[in-house]
Amino acid sequence: MSIHDDIPSTPGKFKPEKGHFHRLRWYSSLSKLTLWSLLFLSFILLVLFISSPHQPSSSSSSFRHVSSSLSWGGSGWEKRVRHSARPKPGRQMTVLVTGAAGFVGSHVAMALRRRGDGVLGLDNFNDYYDPALKRSRQKLLERSGIFVVEGDINDHALLTKLFDVVPFSHVVHLAAQAGVRYAMKNPKSYINSNIAGLVNLLEVSKSANPQPAIIWASSSSVYGLNSRVPFSESDRTDQPASLYAATKKAGEEITHTYNHIYGLSITGLRFFTVYGPWGRPDMAYFFFTKDMLKGKTINVYEGVNHESVARDFTYIDDIVKGCLAAVDTAKKSTGSGGKKRGVAEFRIFNLGNTSPVSVNELVSILEKLLNVKANKKVMMLPRNGDVQFTHANITLAMRELGYKPTTDLQTGLKKFVRWYLNYYSGSKKLRNAVSW
């Protein structure tokens, strides 16, 4: 076993255990046996103290993952797992959704459950952003009858146990370390989650009998410095602009390897700037809303020669439809117990809105919806991995998945703002101030 096997996919602050050396008072009245016993005990305690994980606290850029190694297992736990993964009459799919308490994961899990599929969630609830938001999503899932196992995708024993308890027909792998800029502060978290965690999941999946079909989240970031627009699946993706993009590109190559060697059915989905209710607080539309309501200055970036920065903003409901279509059209894996029986399907699709909008237009829409004037500070786009624009060609997804986005940014942001005010403020004054 590697020394890294027990590192969570999203490592956080490792706090040293505080020990205290106690001076031993020796009294002449003690017998030799007592003396040697105390010396032996002191030696053992010293060894344990030295071998404990005394690492300095990491910087504030790291985040914690609450270990749940003792929270799974047992007959009661297995009963909850089976019950959650049991499809309704007339449905046959049993789906493991990793990152189920995340933004996209929670929406996908609930959509699968609403139509009657058996769904089991898995999430480690790290604090890359506010865990309270993830816990709120978890409560929504539980009310829908979805059990979210608290655990890490790097926990081989846990994943093996889940596959022993439930013969999953599909895995929707959405657990990942997200964010482009954060990779400059905590690069190891991207390797542990987006590469090591993915490999661990693939290892368990290829050994399963039956093997599940795997649908997983790649990213539009893989296009990196590609200048051809709109971005097509056939475009080059060998010039990543960020570590995040590099790990997602690595994921595409790794999944292709497991598809080729072990017969796993693989579908990769390149998401384009997903937004909407229950979104991620590290996304621009989210923290712009927060800061604008507080009267704070927001940084608006522009490219060279004052060119606009634009994104192909894609509403969460459209992304969910694409994910479900990928699940429904995925062919079965051809392997069994780690052995390939035939050629397996390998697919990659763009899921975007194919209508890029500038960040300035995003701010203007928020100003109208929030009825506030943004205090903007225009800055040059920093060299931190962000690209100036994204634009999805969704022709392939439309043809193969029947994918058709229907939500424009104005409509999507209106729904987001309504959710945001209700979730965070509950203030009638704020709700009445916004413009619908």
URSULZI-V974696 format. One record per residue. N is the residue number from 0. RES is the residue in three letters. D_CENTER is the distance of its C-alpha to the mean C-alpha in Angstrom with 2 decimals. Layout:
N/RES/D_CENTER  N/RES/D_CENTER
//
This chain:
0/MET/25.61  1/SER/24.01  2/ILE/24.02  3/HIS/20.30  4/ASP/19.50  5/ASP/19.00  6/ILE/16.79  7/PRO/13.42  8/SER/10.41  9/THR/9.94  10/PRO/13.69  11/GLY/15.41  12/LYS/18.96  13/PHE/21.33  14/LYS/24.34  15/PRO/27.62  16/GLU/29.52  17/LYS/32.74  18/GLY/35.78  19/HIS/39.36  20/PHE/42.35  21/HIS/45.27  22/ARG/48.73  23/LEU/50.70  24/ARG/54.27  25/TRP/56.65  26/TYR/59.82  27/SER/62.80  28/SER/63.33  29/LEU/60.29  30/SER/61.19  31/LYS/60.04  32/LEU/57.83  33/THR/56.00  34/LEU/55.73  35/TRP/54.15  36/SER/51.82  37/LEU/50.53  38/LEU/50.20  39/PHE/48.22  40/LEU/45.91  41/SER/45.44  42/PHE/44.59  43/ILE/41.91  44/LEU/40.35  45/LEU/40.48  46/VAL/38.74  47/LEU/35.96  48/PHE/35.65  49/ILE/35.52  50/SER/32.97  51/SER/30.52  52/PRO/27.40  53/HIS/29.09  54/GLN/26.65  55/PRO/26.81  56/SER/24.25  57/SER/21.70  58/SER/21.65  59/SER/20.02  60/SER/17.33  61/SER/15.90  62/PHE/14.18  63/ARG/14.86  64/HIS/13.46  65/VAL/15.99  66/SER/17.19  67/SER/17.74  68/SER/19.85  69/LEU/22.73  70/SER/21.13  71/TRP/20.96  72/GLY/23.88  73/GLY/27.21  74/SER/28.82  75/GLY/27.52  76/TRP/23.89  77/GLU/24.51  78/LYS/26.23  79/ARG/23.29  80/VAL/21.02  81/ARG/23.71  82/HIS/24.41  83/SER/20.86  84/ALA/20.64  85/ARG/24.15  86/PRO/24.49  87/LYS/27.18  88/PRO/30.55  89/GLY/30.57  90/ARG/26.95  91/GLN/26.05  92/MET/22.33  93/THR/20.36  94/VAL/16.62  95/LEU/13.96  96/VAL/10.59  97/THR/7.82  98/GLY/5.04  99/ALA/8.23  100/ALA/8.60  101/GLY/5.97  102/PHE/7.89  103/VAL/8.03  104/GLY/7.55  105/SER/10.40  106/HIS/12.50  107/VAL/12.42  108/ALA/13.24  109/MET/16.04  110/ALA/17.38  111/LEU/17.75  112/ARG/19.43  113/ARG/21.70  114/ARG/23.20  115/GLY/23.88  116/ASP/21.46  117/GLY/20.71  118/VAL/17.11  119/LEU/15.64  120/GLY/12.28  121/LEU/10.62  122/ASP/8.60  123/ASN/9.75  124/PHE/9.96  125/ASN/10.06  126/ASP/11.79  127/TYR/10.17  128/TYR/11.25  129/ASP/13.60  130/PRO/12.80  131/ALA/15.57  132/LEU/13.62  133/LYS/11.13  134/ARG/14.41  135/SER/15.95  136/ARG/13.49  137/GLN/14.16  138/LYS/17.81  139/LEU/17.60  140/LEU/16.19  141/GLU/18.94  142/ARG/21.51  143/SER/20.60  144/GLY/21.25  145/ILE/17.76  146/PHE/17.45  147/VAL/14.15  148/VAL/14.78  149/GLU/13.80  150/GLY/13.14  151/ASP/11.39  152/ILE/10.74  153/ASN/13.39  154/ASP/15.83  155/HIS/18.05  156/ALA/20.45  157/LEU/18.06  158/LEU/16.67  159/THR/20.31  160/LYS/21.46  161/LEU/19.17  162/PHE/20.51  163/ASP/23.96  164/VAL/23.84  165/VAL/22.40  166/PRO/23.21  167/PHE/20.06  168/SER/21.02  169/HIS/17.55  170/VAL/14.03  171/VAL/11.28  172/HIS/8.52  173/LEU/5.21  174/ALA/3.49  175/ALA/3.53  176/GLN/5.54  177/ALA/6.09  178/GLY/9.71  179/VAL/12.94  180/ARG/15.38  181/TYR/13.73  182/ALA/14.11  183/MET/17.80  184/LYS/17.62  185/ASN/15.41  186/PRO/15.31  187/LYS/15.17  188/SER/11.68  189/TYR/10.64  190/ILE/13.19  191/ASN/12.35  192/SER/8.73  193/ASN/8.92  194/ILE/12.52  195/ALA/13.80  196/GLY/11.10  197/LEU/11.37  198/VAL/15.11  199/ASN/15.32  200/LEU/13.87  201/LEU/16.28  202/GLU/19.05  203/VAL/18.96  204/SER/18.68  205/LYS/21.60  206/SER/23.72  207/ALA/23.22  208/ASN/26.16  209/PRO/25.47  210/GLN/22.66  211/PRO/19.91  212/ALA/19.05  213/ILE/15.53  214/ILE/13.61  215/TRP/10.46  216/ALA/8.62  217/SER/10.61  218/SER/11.46  219/SER/14.75  220/SER/14.69  221/VAL/16.23  222/TYR/19.43  223/GLY/19.90  224/LEU/23.59  225/ASN/24.59  226/SER/27.24  227/ARG/27.95  228/VAL/27.02  229/PRO/25.64  230/PHE/23.03  231/SER/23.73  232/GLU/22.13  233/SER/25.32  234/ASP/25.10  235/ARG/24.73  236/THR/21.37  237/ASP/22.90  238/GLN/22.91  239/PRO/19.47  240/ALA/19.80  241/SER/17.01  242/LEU/15.52  243/TYR/12.05  244/ALA/13.98  245/ALA/15.85  246/THR/13.06  247/LYS/11.91  248/LYS/15.65  249/ALA/16.12  250/GLY/13.67  251/GLU/15.93  252/GLU/18.93  253/ILE/17.83  254/THR/17.10  255/HIS/20.46  256/THR/22.11  257/TYR/21.05  258/ASN/22.13  259/HIS/25.42  260/ILE/26.27  261/TYR/25.09  262/GLY/25.13  263/LEU/21.55  264/SER/20.98  265/ILE/18.06  266/THR/16.73  267/GLY/14.39  268/LEU/13.41  269/ARG/13.54  270/PHE/12.18  271/PHE/14.49  272/THR/13.68  273/VAL/12.46  274/TYR/14.14  275/GLY/15.72  276/PRO/16.21  277/TRP/13.60  278/GLY/11.80  279/ARG/10.19  280/PRO/13.18  281/ASP/12.64  282/MET/13.48  283/ALA/17.24  284/TYR/18.30  285/PHE/16.93  286/PHE/18.58  287/PHE/21.55  288/THR/22.20  289/LYS/22.06  290/ASP/24.34  291/MET/26.68  292/LEU/27.42  293/LYS/28.28  294/GLY/30.44  295/LYS/28.55  296/THR/28.63  297/ILE/25.73  298/ASN/25.41  299/VAL/25.70  300/TYR/25.53  301/GLU/27.83  302/GLY/28.47  303/VAL/31.71  304/ASN/34.86  305/HIS/33.12  306/GLU/31.15  307/SER/28.44  308/VAL/24.73  309/ALA/23.30  310/ARG/20.07  311/ASP/19.72  312/PHE/18.15  313/THR/16.93  314/TYR/17.02  315/ILE/14.42  316/ASP/17.20  317/ASP/18.00  318/ILE/14.54  319/VAL/14.68  320/LYS/18.17  321/GLY/17.16  322/CYS/14.60  323/LEU/17.38  324/ALA/19.92  325/ALA/18.14  326/VAL/18.13  327/ASP/21.74  328/THR/23.03  329/ALA/21.47  330/LYS/24.36  331/LYS/24.57  332/SER/23.95  333/THR/27.34  334/GLY/27.08  335/SER/27.87  336/GLY/27.54  337/GLY/26.42  338/LYS/29.20  339/LYS/29.02  340/ARG/31.51  341/GLY/31.18  342/VAL/29.36  343/ALA/25.90  344/GLU/24.15  345/PHE/21.79  346/ARG/20.49  347/ILE/18.47  348/PHE/18.38  349/ASN/17.84  350/LEU/16.55  351/GLY/17.96  352/ASN/20.73  353/THR/23.21  354/SER/24.66  355/PRO/23.69  356/VAL/24.55  357/SER/25.49  358/VAL/23.97  359/ASN/27.51  360/GLU/27.58  361/LEU/24.30  362/VAL/26.03  363/SER/29.18  364/ILE/27.58  365/LEU/26.04  366/GLU/29.50  367/LYS/31.14  368/LEU/28.76  369/LEU/28.84  370/ASN/32.49  371/VAL/32.08  372/LYS/32.86  373/ALA/30.17  374/ASN/31.32  375/LYS/30.03  376/LYS/30.25  377/VAL/30.16  378/MET/29.01  379/MET/28.72  380/LEU/25.27  381/PRO/24.56  382/ARG/23.92  383/ASN/20.43  384/GLY/18.64  385/ASP/18.71  386/VAL/20.72  387/GLN/23.38  388/PHE/22.50  389/THR/20.45  390/HIS/22.13  391/ALA/21.14  392/ASN/23.80  393/ILE/22.84  394/THR/26.10  395/LEU/24.74  396/ALA/22.19  397/MET/25.03  398/ARG/27.37  399/GLU/25.34  400/LEU/23.00  401/GLY/25.16  402/TYR/22.38  403/LYS/23.89  404/PRO/22.17  405/THR/24.47  406/THR/23.14  407/ASP/24.41  408/LEU/23.03  409/GLN/25.85  410/THR/25.21  411/GLY/21.45  412/LEU/21.86  413/LYS/24.64  414/LYS/22.45  415/PHE/19.81  416/VAL/22.67  417/ARG/24.19  418/TRP/21.10  419/TYR/20.66  420/LEU/24.31  421/ASN/24.36  422/TYR/21.38  423/TYR/22.20  424/SER/25.92  425/GLY/27.67  426/SER/30.47  427/LYS/33.01  428/LYS/34.29  429/LEU/31.07  430/ARG/30.50  431/ASN/34.09  432/ALA/33.78  433/VAL/31.22  434/SER/32.56  435/TRP/31.64
//
